[in-house]
Amino acid sequence: MWRISWEIRGMSEEAAGGDRRGRSAKDIGSRAALGEYDMKKTRRVPLKELEKNDFANEVELIRYELGRKKKFAGNGGNMEEEDSILSEKRFDECGLSPLTVKALIAAGYVQMTRVQEATLSVCLEGKDAIVKARTGTGKSAAFFVKYKQLPAIEAVLKATSSNDKPQVPPIYVLILCPTRELASQIAAEANAMLKYHDGIGVLTLVGGTRFKDDQRRLESDPYQIIVATPGRLLDHIENKGGLSVHLMGLKVLILDEADHLLDLGFRKDVEKILDCLPRQRQSLLFSATIPKEVRRISQLVLKREHAFINTVGAGCVETPAKIKQSFLVSPQKLHFQVVHHLLKEHIQQAPDYKVIVFCTTGMVTSLMYQLLREMKMNVREMHSRKPQLYRTRISNEFRESKCLILVTSDVSARGMNYPDVTLVIQVGIPYDREHYIHRLGRTGREGKDGKGILLLAPWEEYFLNELKDLPLEQIPYTTN
């Protein structure tokens, strides 16, 4: 009988480890070039202004909810149709270029999600927008398909085909992500959508890789789309390698997982990056939650007349309805035995199983991995203590495989698209409600069924009060 205990200390590790923060911006290249004409003017948003925007957002939520109720009345109260994340509209009906549509179909994107359709009409007009969407609803794919005249890809095509040839090849699209894994995933999706477009390059700038290799790629080949974590992007800007000049031609700025960017302490880095970008651009924020910090940063990133798009709706459950959620309370010293029992039971029920086990820290993740490996289970581990090349290899392997268990820390909690995950187990108390929702969102993606289990110690049971509006069922704990 295995009896293993450990102590969980502190908060979850920072998923973006390795990125630099908190440095002075006075040496940034673009400022040195433009002098006093590019001086930063500190702008404080009055609380009254925030309250006014909050009221406007609430009005939009009420309108959205009334529209849903009318729809239910027309469908005889059929909620299942509303629960589907897919829209009736197809990508080939949006006026995108034929090569872009061809690439989307080849990548498996035929029918739009409700997030993409809701965002499309606003972005067709080139407006700034902040989008609130449940995890697993296609926010990443929406980056490249929600415009008509100036989508991310179409904007690059239009700019490169114009007669105006700038002396310095500009970067047209910049996407900021909180983690390296998410940045790599978005870059891969962008490359898939650029499959039939020649001459458009996508470059990923993240920590954990050789800085000089990034510089060499930036100098040798022109890249029109950059996907980056804030710390590494700021490294290149402050290095005075010319990146600031390339960014002066930017057309589209996208912040993905904006709430997580701020949770990880990237606010100052984002502000410094904004100083180097042209003001005449389109900016988009995507987030699963819209706390006050996200609303404050939106005042700096977005234009005053930006749109607020809520695809969740007032009073809606923030987790997909097709995910069966359960919780189990057991003594902490027996958590490994409980996890091992849950995994064996699930493997028997699902021959093509694919499981993610979330742990609170890198140390606990490593210990859980070693114990499960000793029990002859097909398991992999991933956390910030591992080098970036290893994490990328494990992430790709898990994405392409079945009959595999991934034991991970919160580096895999947000934005990562691992298809066909059948079960998510969360061992120990999550950092907060949002972390629970994001972890759970790794299963049940794109409208598929999924299962999530939260394993708590008796002293962690108070956390259930944070989830009382979610459909969790208790699994009885037995000593057998």
TORZA-239186 format. One record per residue (C-alpha): residue in one letter; residue number from 1; x, y, z. Coordinates in steps of 0.02 Angstrom, whole numbers, plus 50000, padded with zeros to 5 digits. Layout:
// TORZA-239186
 res   n     X     Y     Z
   A NUM     X     Y     Z
...
***
This chain:
// TORZA-239186
 res   n     X     Y     Z
   M   1 50000 50000 50000
   W   2 50069 50168 49948
   R   3 50056 50303 50079
   I   4 50134 50462 50015
   S   5 50116 50636 50089
   W   6 50182 50803 50040
   E   7 50161 50984 50090
   I   8 50092 51107 49965
   R   9 50174 51275 49988
   G  10 50134 51444 49918
   M  11 50043 51493 49761
   S  12 50052 51409 49591
   E  13 50215 51438 49500
   E  14 50222 51574 49370
   A  15 50191 51494 49202
   A  16 50297 51618 49107
   G  17 50457 51591 49205
   G  18 50613 51663 49130
   D  19 50543 51826 49062
   R  20 50618 51987 49131
   R  21 50514 52121 49215
   G  22 50523 52292 49295
   R  23 50662 52373 49197
   S  24 50680 52556 49148
   A  25 50614 52602 48976
   K  26 50721 52758 48949
   D  27 50841 52664 48837
   I  28 50709 52599 48717
   G  29 50766 52622 48537
   S  30 50611 52708 48470
   R  31 50616 52840 48606
   A  32 50798 52875 48575
   A  33 50758 52903 48391
   L  34 50604 53011 48414
   G  35 50657 53107 48569
   E  36 50529 53218 48652
   Y  37 50399 53181 48517
   D  38 50377 53006 48587
   M  39 50376 53047 48772
   K  40 50258 52941 48876
   K  41 50116 53037 48954
   T  42 50048 52952 49108
   R  43 49861 52940 49095
   R  44 49757 52898 49247
   V  45 49582 52838 49213
   P  46 49457 52918 49333
   L  47 49352 52796 49434
   K  48 49195 52881 49367
   E  49 49250 52835 49191
   L  50 49273 52653 49242
   E  51 49103 52652 49325
   K  52 49025 52725 49168
   N  53 49104 52588 49061
   D  54 49048 52456 49186
   F  55 48870 52520 49170
   A  56 48881 52513 48980
   N  57 48945 52335 48990
   E  58 48800 52287 49103
   V  59 48678 52359 48977
   E  60 48755 52252 48841
   L  61 48741 52099 48953
   I  62 48556 52133 48982
   R  63 48525 52152 48796
   Y  64 48618 51991 48762
   E  65 48515 51899 48893
   L  66 48350 51964 48823
   G  67 48403 51904 48651
   R  68 48441 51731 48720
   K  69 48271 51720 48804
   K  70 48183 51764 48641
   K  71 48284 51631 48554
   F  72 48235 51502 48685
   A  73 48052 51550 48665
   G  74 48065 51523 48477
   N  75 48148 51354 48501
   G  76 48023 51292 48630
   G  77 48148 51316 48770
   N  78 48277 51201 48692
   M  79 48434 51239 48793
   E  80 48542 51109 48708
   E  81 48549 51210 48548
   E  82 48615 51359 48646
   D  83 48746 51253 48732
   S  84 48826 51211 48564
   I  85 48977 51322 48535
   L  86 48963 51305 48345
   S  87 48875 51435 48240
   E  88 48773 51403 48083
   K  89 48887 51518 47982
   R  90 49033 51452 47882
   F  91 49202 51533 47852
   D  92 49179 51533 47664
   E  93 49031 51651 47689
   C  94 49137 51789 47767
   G  95 49221 51863 47614
   L  96 49396 51804 47657
   S  97 49522 51773 47518
   P  98 49504 51602 47432
   L  99 49677 51546 47488
   T 100 49637 51587 47669
   V 101 49473 51491 47659
   K 102 49565 51345 47579
   A 103 49690 51342 47723
   L 104 49551 51352 47852
   I 105 49460 51203 47776
   A 106 49623 51105 47767
   A 107 49652 51143 47953
   G 108 49477 51082 47996
   Y 109 49394 51252 48018
   V 110 49233 51244 47915
   Q 111 49099 51306 48034
   M 112 49128 51456 48145
   T 113 49107 51454 48333
   R 114 48988 51575 48418
   V 115 49140 51673 48481
   Q 116 49203 51697 48304
   E 117 49034 51745 48234
   A 118 48998 51867 48376
   T 119 49168 51949 48353
   L 120 49164 51952 48164
   S 121 49032 52087 48138
   V 122 49123 52210 48252
   C 123 49295 52179 48181
   L 124 49232 52193 48002
   E 125 49225 52379 48038
   G 126 49404 52383 48103
   K 127 49352 52429 48279
   D 128 49447 52392 48438
   A 129 49364 52261 48547
   I 130 49375 52170 48712
   V 131 49303 51994 48701
   K 132 49248 51888 48848
   A 133 49231 51705 48802
   R 134 49225 51540 48892
   T 135 49383 51437 48879
   G 136 49383 51310 48738
   T 137 49274 51413 48621
   G 138 49398 51453 48483
   K 139 49473 51619 48538
   S 140 49644 51580 48460
   A 141 49574 51535 48289
   A 142 49467 51692 48295
   F 143 49625 51800 48289
   F 144 49650 51769 48104
   V 145 49472 51756 48037
   K 146 49366 51892 48112
   Y 147 49395 52037 47994
   K 148 49339 52063 47814
   Q 149 49442 52210 47753
   L 150 49586 52200 47877
   P 151 49598 52029 47957
   A 152 49768 51986 48025
   I 153 49818 51885 47872
   E 154 49724 51990 47746
   A 155 49803 52148 47817
   V 156 49975 52076 47784
   L 157 49926 52026 47607
   K 158 49858 52199 47569
   A 159 50010 52288 47641
   T 160 50136 52179 47549
   S 161 50045 52197 47383
   S 162 50039 52387 47389
   N 163 50156 52492 47284
   D 164 50228 52577 47438
   K 165 50387 52482 47482
   P 166 50452 52537 47654
   Q 167 50640 52542 47679
   V 168 50624 52437 47837
   P 169 50512 52281 47823
   P 170 50372 52313 47949
   I 171 50290 52194 48070
   Y 172 50103 52204 48038
   V 173 50031 52091 48175
   L 174 50090 52075 48356
   I 175 50013 51947 48473
   L 176 50059 51949 48659
   C 177 50033 51790 48761
   P 178 50063 51751 48945
   T 179 50154 51585 48920
   R 180 50279 51507 48801
   E 181 50168 51357 48766
   L 182 50021 51465 48714
   A 183 50134 51572 48602
   S 184 50200 51416 48515
   Q 185 50024 51350 48490
   I 186 49959 51513 48415
   A 187 50110 51523 48298
   A 188 50075 51345 48239
   E 189 49893 51390 48205
   A 190 49947 51546 48109
   N 191 50066 51444 48002
   A 192 49926 51320 47964
   M 193 49815 51462 47904
   L 194 49958 51533 47799
   K 195 49985 51366 47714
   Y 196 49940 51430 47541
   H 197 50009 51606 47561
   D 198 50190 51629 47508
   G 199 50304 51761 47581
   I 200 50218 51786 47750
   G 201 50325 51738 47900
   V 202 50277 51702 48080
   L 203 50408 51717 48218
   T 204 50392 51664 48400
   L 205 50489 51764 48531
   V 206 50483 51678 48701
   G 207 50598 51651 48850
   G 208 50698 51491 48868
   T 209 50774 51504 48694
   R 210 50940 51579 48636
   F 211 50925 51767 48619
   K 212 51055 51776 48481
   D 213 50960 51647 48379
   D 214 50806 51760 48387
   Q 215 50911 51908 48331
   R 216 50984 51810 48187
   R 217 50812 51762 48124
   L 218 50748 51940 48140
   E 219 50895 52006 48039
   S 220 50899 51872 47905
   D 221 50715 51854 47859
   P 222 50572 51980 47864
   Y 223 50429 51923 47976
   Q 224 50257 52002 47963
   I 225 50178 51916 48115
   I 226 50260 51908 48286
   V 227 50194 51800 48428
   A 228 50284 51840 48591
   T 229 50284 51840 48779
   P 230 50302 52018 48848
   G 231 50468 51992 48936
   R 232 50563 51923 48787
   L 233 50487 52052 48668
   L 234 50543 52190 48785
   D 235 50718 52113 48788
   H 236 50729 52135 48600
   I 237 50658 52312 48604
   E 238 50780 52371 48738
   N 239 50925 52285 48651
   K 240 50915 52420 48515
   G 241 50925 52289 48379
   G 242 50803 52381 48267
   L 243 50644 52291 48318
   S 244 50563 52455 48372
   V 245 50580 52522 48195
   H 246 50497 52366 48123
   L 247 50352 52386 48245
   M 248 50313 52563 48185
   G 249 50216 52488 48039
   L 250 50104 52383 48152
   K 251 49922 52363 48097
   V 252 49849 52242 48226
   L 253 49889 52215 48411
   I 254 49813 52065 48501
   L 255 49822 52025 48687
   D 256 49772 51846 48723
   E 257 49725 51787 48898
   A 258 49734 51968 48957
   D 259 49682 51923 49134
   H 260 49824 51798 49149
   L 261 49949 51923 49078
   L 262 49907 52039 49221
   D 263 49904 51898 49351
   L 264 50085 51859 49305
   G 265 50138 52039 49332
   F 266 50160 52092 49150
   R 267 50066 52257 49165
   K 268 50223 52366 49165
   D 269 50299 52268 49022
   V 270 50140 52289 48920
   E 271 50141 52477 48954
   K 272 50322 52490 48895
   I 273 50283 52392 48738
   L 274 50135 52507 48701
   D 275 50255 52655 48702
   C 276 50343 52580 48551
   L 277 50186 52548 48447
   P 278 50097 52668 48329
   R 279 49933 52736 48393
   Q 280 49846 52710 48226
   R 281 49815 52524 48242
   Q 282 49678 52400 48284
   S 283 49688 52323 48457
   L 284 49597 52170 48524
   L 285 49592 52095 48699
   F 286 49534 51916 48730
   S 287 49500 51854 48906
   A 288 49395 51723 48994
   T 289 49365 51842 49140
   I 290 49353 52032 49145
   P 291 49411 52091 49317
   K 292 49448 52273 49356
   E 293 49631 52257 49309
   V 294 49584 52201 49133
   R 295 49463 52346 49116
   R 296 49600 52467 49172
   I 297 49728 52403 49049
   S 298 49596 52409 48912
   Q 299 49589 52598 48937
   L 300 49772 52606 48884
   V 301 49767 52477 48744
   L 302 49599 52510 48662
   K 303 49521 52664 48586
   R 304 49385 52752 48686
   E 305 49248 52691 48567
   H 306 49298 52508 48580
   A 307 49166 52370 48580
   F 308 49133 52249 48723
   I 309 49082 52074 48665
   N 310 49020 51950 48794
   T 311 48990 51775 48726
   V 312 48953 51703 48898
   G 313 48802 51809 48945
   A 314 48738 51870 49113
   G 315 48695 51729 49231
   C 316 48771 51594 49118
   V 317 48880 51458 49190
   E 318 49062 51493 49143
   T 319 49102 51311 49108
   P 320 49040 51208 48958
   A 321 48882 51109 48996
   K 322 48953 50948 48922
   I 323 49089 50934 49055
   K 324 49038 50826 49201
   Q 325 49113 50907 49357
   S 326 49145 50815 49520
   F 327 49243 50841 49680
   L 328 49315 50724 49809
   V 329 49379 50764 49984
   S 330 49507 50645 50059
   P 331 49656 50654 50179
   Q 332 49803 50734 50092
   K 333 49919 50590 50132
   L 334 49808 50477 50025
   H 335 49798 50592 49874
   F 336 49918 50489 49770
   Q 337 49820 50330 49803
   V 338 49659 50418 49756
   V 339 49733 50486 49594
   H 340 49800 50314 49549
   H 341 49629 50236 49581
   L 342 49539 50370 49478
   L 343 49659 50346 49333
   K 344 49642 50156 49332
   E 345 49452 50171 49336
   H 346 49450 50298 49194
   I 347 49569 50195 49085
   Q 348 49452 50046 49100
   Q 349 49302 50153 49048
   A 350 49389 50250 48907
   P 351 49506 50146 48797
   D 352 49564 50303 48703
   Y 353 49596 50399 48864
   K 354 49692 50562 48871
   V 355 49713 50634 49045
   I 356 49787 50792 49120
   V 357 49831 50793 49306
   F 358 49860 50969 49374
   C 359 49969 50993 49528
   T 360 50002 51152 49626
   T 361 50192 51168 49607
   G 362 50334 51102 49502
   M 363 50398 50998 49649
   V 364 50231 50913 49676
   T 365 50213 50887 49488
   S 366 50381 50799 49480
   L 367 50340 50688 49629
   M 368 50170 50638 49559
   Y 369 50250 50597 49391
   Q 370 50384 50487 49471
   L 371 50257 50391 49575
   L 372 50140 50360 49428
   R 373 50287 50305 49321
   E 374 50337 50180 49456
   M 375 50159 50112 49444
   K 376 50193 50074 49258
   M 377 50077 50208 49190
   N 378 50107 50295 49024
   V 379 50142 50467 49094
   R 380 50236 50628 49051
   E 381 50278 50782 49156
   M 382 50285 50967 49116
   H 383 50322 51117 49227
   S 384 50429 51274 49225
   R 385 50580 51186 49299
   K 386 50600 51094 49135
   P 387 50695 51177 48990
   Q 388 50592 51252 48850
   L 389 50643 51125 48717
   Y 390 50587 50983 48830
   R 391 50421 51068 48867
   T 392 50389 51096 48682
   R 393 50427 50915 48640
   I 394 50312 50849 48778
   S 395 50174 50970 48729
   N 396 50181 50914 48547
   E 397 50186 50731 48595
   F 398 50034 50747 48708
   R 399 49939 50846 48576
   E 400 49963 50709 48446
   S 401 49945 50556 48559
   K 402 49810 50454 48642
   C 403 49819 50336 48791
   L 404 49934 50458 48881
   I 405 49934 50549 49049
   L 406 50011 50723 49068
   V 407 50057 50778 49245
   T 408 50082 50966 49240
   S 409 50082 51128 49337
   D 410 49986 51283 49281
   V 411 50098 51306 49127
   S 412 49963 51203 49037
   A 413 49813 51283 49121
   R 414 49771 51423 49000
   G 415 49743 51431 48814
   M 416 49826 51264 48773
   N 417 49726 51165 48646
   Y 418 49753 50980 48676
   P 419 49619 50891 48574
   D 420 49513 50748 48642
   V 421 49562 50761 48825
   T 422 49442 50644 48915
   L 423 49479 50687 49098
   V 424 49556 50829 49199
   I 425 49606 50796 49380
   Q 426 49653 50944 49490
   V 427 49753 50891 49642
   G 428 49747 51019 49781
   I 429 49665 51188 49793
   P 430 49680 51298 49637
   Y 431 49745 51475 49658
   D 432 49571 51546 49629
   R 433 49406 51514 49540
   E 434 49474 51571 49372
   H 435 49618 51446 49382
   Y 436 49493 51306 49416
   I 437 49391 51357 49262
   H 438 49544 51370 49149
   R 439 49612 51202 49204
   L 440 49442 51121 49178
   G 441 49435 51198 49005
   R 442 49571 51081 48941
   T 443 49433 50950 48920
   G 444 49265 50964 48835
   R 445 49337 51078 48701
   E 446 49245 51123 48540
   G 447 49080 51057 48607
   K 448 49143 50882 48650
   D 449 49106 50786 48809
   G 450 49229 50792 48953
   K 451 49253 50754 49136
   G 452 49335 50851 49277
   I 453 49376 50798 49455
   L 454 49436 50914 49594
   L 455 49531 50825 49734
   L 456 49541 50921 49897
   A 457 49606 50893 50073
   P 458 49482 50923 50216
   W 459 49562 51090 50259
   E 460 49541 51147 50077
   E 461 49354 51113 50073
   Y 462 49313 51297 50100
   F 463 49361 51328 49918
   L 464 49198 51245 49864
   N 465 49108 51405 49914
   E 466 49194 51489 49766
   L 467 49117 51359 49650
   K 468 48942 51346 49723
   D 469 48860 51408 49562
   L 470 48946 51273 49458
   P 471 48869 51099 49434
   L 472 48989 50999 49543
   E 473 48937 50830 49613
   Q 474 49024 50750 49761
   I 475 49109 50582 49740
   P 476 49097 50484 49902
   Y 477 49265 50445 49979
   T 478 49295 50266 50032
   T 479 49446 50193 50123
   N 480 49449 50037 50014
***
